[in-house]
């Protein structure tokens, strides 16, 4: 009975997911004046753009500005959008990345990590401090990677996009994505190698 109930719940969840309008559909509805469609699409894609921008820029306020700019550009192209020609999310990732690159080139010096996460109150103070130290270390390490490696690593290992979609975002081949990702991971490992004990990773060598 328990398994049957679980199965029924899963089927209902899949049905609700199937009933959700696609990004293409929502963008088309917005172009026709449907404000509710814009809210749904913003709730769906906005956090993903913000996550990418925060990792690229290391500053929440700047990332929020980039995300807002990227979403505004999406609304501007809505009337001319050709459904099926490209994924809305892929287009938006590409715009977000390009805006971040432009911003970084204008504001190169003295970039520090500023990627706050919501606190849930459960970890101890020491655990939270170590977690923040790890996030800061990762952010600073990411900022030392060459631009294209950083983009590939963020999209693959933080946003968890498939390689073909990353290729579409970056305008390169899947093989080039794989190469950039592998080199970026090796570079990150090298940058962080001397800080394993400091960051609490000394006991989890494999």
C-alpha positions as CSV (number, residue, x, y, z in Angstrom):
1,X,0.0,0.0,0.0
2,X,2.8,2.4,0.9
3,X,4.6,1.7,-2.4
4,X,1.3,2.2,-4.3
5,X,0.8,5.6,-2.5
6,X,4.3,6.6,-3.3
7,X,3.8,5.6,-7.0
8,X,0.6,7.6,-7.2
9,X,2.3,10.6,-5.8
10,X,5.1,10.3,-8.3
11,X,2.6,10.0,-11.2
12,X,0.8,13.1,-10.0
13,X,4.0,15.1,-9.7
14,X,5.1,14.1,-13.2
15,X,1.7,15.0,-14.5
16,X,1.9,18.5,-12.9
17,X,5.4,18.9,-14.4
18,X,4.1,17.9,-17.8
19,X,1.3,20.4,-17.5
20,X,3.8,23.3,-16.9
21,X,4.2,25.5,-20.0
22,X,7.5,25.5,-21.7
23,X,9.9,28.5,-21.6
24,X,9.1,29.1,-25.3
25,X,5.3,29.1,-24.5
26,X,5.8,31.5,-21.6
27,X,7.9,33.9,-23.7
28,X,5.3,33.8,-26.4
29,X,2.5,34.6,-23.9
30,X,4.5,37.5,-22.5
31,X,5.0,38.9,-26.0
32,X,1.2,38.9,-26.2
33,X,0.9,40.9,-23.0
34,X,0.6,38.1,-20.4
35,X,2.3,39.5,-17.3
36,X,1.7,36.3,-15.3
37,X,3.8,34.4,-17.9
38,X,6.7,36.8,-17.3
39,X,6.5,36.2,-13.5
40,X,6.6,32.4,-14.0
41,X,9.5,32.6,-16.4
42,X,11.4,35.0,-14.1
43,X,10.9,32.7,-11.1
44,X,12.1,29.8,-13.2
45,X,15.2,31.3,-14.9
46,X,16.1,34.3,-12.8
47,X,17.7,32.3,-9.9
48,X,19.8,30.3,-12.4
49,X,21.1,33.4,-14.1
50,X,21.9,34.9,-10.7
51,X,23.8,31.8,-9.6
52,X,26.0,32.0,-12.7
53,X,26.5,35.7,-12.4
54,X,27.5,35.4,-8.7
55,X,30.1,32.8,-9.5
56,X,31.5,34.8,-12.4
57,X,31.6,38.1,-10.6
58,X,32.0,37.2,-6.9
59,X,29.7,40.0,-5.9
60,X,26.0,39.7,-5.2
61,X,25.0,43.3,-6.0
62,X,26.8,43.2,-9.3
63,X,25.3,39.8,-10.1
64,X,21.8,41.1,-9.4
65,X,22.4,44.0,-11.8
66,X,23.6,41.6,-14.5
67,X,20.6,39.3,-14.0
68,X,18.2,42.2,-14.2
69,X,19.9,43.3,-17.4
70,X,19.8,39.8,-18.9
71,X,16.1,39.4,-18.1
72,X,15.4,42.8,-19.6
73,X,17.1,41.8,-22.8
74,X,15.0,38.6,-22.9
75,X,11.8,40.7,-22.7
76,X,13.0,42.9,-25.5
77,X,13.5,39.9,-27.9
78,X,10.2,38.3,-26.9
79,X,8.2,39.7,-29.8
80,X,10.7,38.4,-32.3
81,X,11.5,35.1,-30.7
82,X,11.2,32.1,-33.0
83,X,10.0,29.1,-31.1
84,X,12.2,26.0,-31.5
85,X,15.1,27.9,-32.9
86,X,17.0,27.9,-29.6
87,X,16.4,27.1,-26.0
88,X,15.3,30.2,-24.0
89,X,17.5,29.1,-21.1
90,X,20.6,28.6,-23.3
91,X,20.1,32.0,-24.9
92,X,19.8,33.6,-21.4
93,X,22.9,31.8,-20.1
94,X,24.8,33.1,-23.1
95,X,23.6,36.7,-22.5
96,X,24.4,36.5,-18.8
97,X,27.9,35.1,-19.4
98,X,28.6,37.9,-22.0
99,X,27.4,40.6,-19.6
100,X,29.6,39.2,-16.9
101,X,32.6,39.1,-19.2
102,X,32.0,42.7,-20.2
103,X,31.7,43.7,-16.5
104,X,34.9,41.9,-15.5
105,X,36.9,43.5,-18.3
106,X,35.7,47.0,-17.1
107,X,36.4,46.2,-13.4
108,X,39.4,44.0,-13.3
109,X,41.2,44.9,-10.0
110,X,40.6,43.9,-6.4
111,X,37.7,41.4,-6.8
112,X,36.7,39.6,-3.6
113,X,34.2,36.9,-3.0
114,X,30.8,38.1,-1.8
115,X,28.4,35.3,-2.3
116,X,26.2,35.0,0.8
117,X,24.1,32.0,1.3
118,X,20.9,31.9,3.4
119,X,21.4,30.5,6.9
120,X,19.1,27.7,8.1
121,X,20.3,27.8,11.7
122,X,21.2,24.2,11.9
123,X,25.0,24.1,11.5
124,X,27.3,25.1,14.3
125,X,29.2,28.4,14.2
126,X,32.4,26.5,13.4
127,X,30.7,24.5,10.6
128,X,29.3,27.7,9.1
129,X,32.7,29.4,9.3
130,X,34.4,26.5,7.6
131,X,31.6,26.3,4.9
132,X,32.0,30.0,4.2
133,X,35.8,29.6,4.0
134,X,35.4,26.8,1.5
135,X,33.0,28.9,-0.6
136,X,35.4,31.9,-0.5
137,X,38.3,29.7,-1.4
138,X,36.4,28.2,-4.4
139,X,35.3,31.7,-5.5
140,X,38.8,33.1,-5.3
141,X,40.2,30.0,-7.2
142,X,37.5,30.4,-9.9
143,X,38.6,34.0,-10.4
144,X,42.1,32.8,-11.1
145,X,41.1,30.6,-14.0
146,X,41.3,31.8,-17.6
147,X,37.9,33.3,-18.6
148,X,36.7,30.4,-20.8
149,X,37.8,27.7,-18.3
150,X,35.9,29.5,-15.6
151,X,32.8,29.7,-17.7
152,X,32.9,26.0,-18.6
153,X,33.6,24.9,-15.0
154,X,30.7,27.0,-13.6
155,X,28.2,25.8,-16.2
156,X,29.2,22.1,-15.9
157,X,30.1,21.6,-12.2
158,X,28.1,24.3,-10.4
159,X,25.1,24.7,-12.7
160,X,25.3,21.1,-13.8
161,X,24.4,21.8,-17.4
162,X,25.0,19.0,-20.0
163,X,27.9,19.5,-22.2
164,X,25.8,20.0,-25.4
165,X,24.0,22.9,-23.8
166,X,27.2,24.4,-22.5
167,X,28.5,24.2,-26.1
168,X,25.5,26.2,-27.2
169,X,25.9,28.8,-24.5
170,X,29.6,29.3,-25.3
171,X,29.4,28.8,-29.0
172,X,32.0,26.0,-29.1
173,X,32.1,22.3,-29.8
174,X,31.3,19.7,-27.2
175,X,34.9,18.5,-27.4
176,X,36.1,22.0,-26.6
177,X,33.8,22.1,-23.6
178,X,35.2,18.8,-22.3
179,X,38.7,20.1,-22.8
180,X,38.0,23.4,-21.0
181,X,36.3,21.7,-18.2
182,X,39.1,19.2,-17.6
183,X,41.8,21.8,-17.7
184,X,39.7,24.1,-15.4
185,X,39.3,21.2,-12.9
186,X,43.0,20.5,-12.9
187,X,43.8,24.2,-12.4
188,X,41.4,24.5,-9.5
189,X,42.8,21.4,-7.9
190,X,46.3,22.9,-8.2
191,X,45.2,26.3,-6.8
192,X,43.5,24.7,-3.8
193,X,46.1,21.9,-3.2
194,X,48.0,23.9,-0.5
195,X,44.8,24.7,1.4
196,X,43.3,21.2,2.0
197,X,44.2,21.1,5.7
198,X,43.1,24.7,6.3
199,X,39.7,24.0,4.6
200,X,39.1,20.8,6.5
201,X,39.8,18.4,3.5
202,X,42.9,16.7,5.0
203,X,40.9,13.7,6.1
204,X,39.1,13.0,2.9
205,X,41.9,12.2,0.5
206,X,41.0,9.6,-2.1
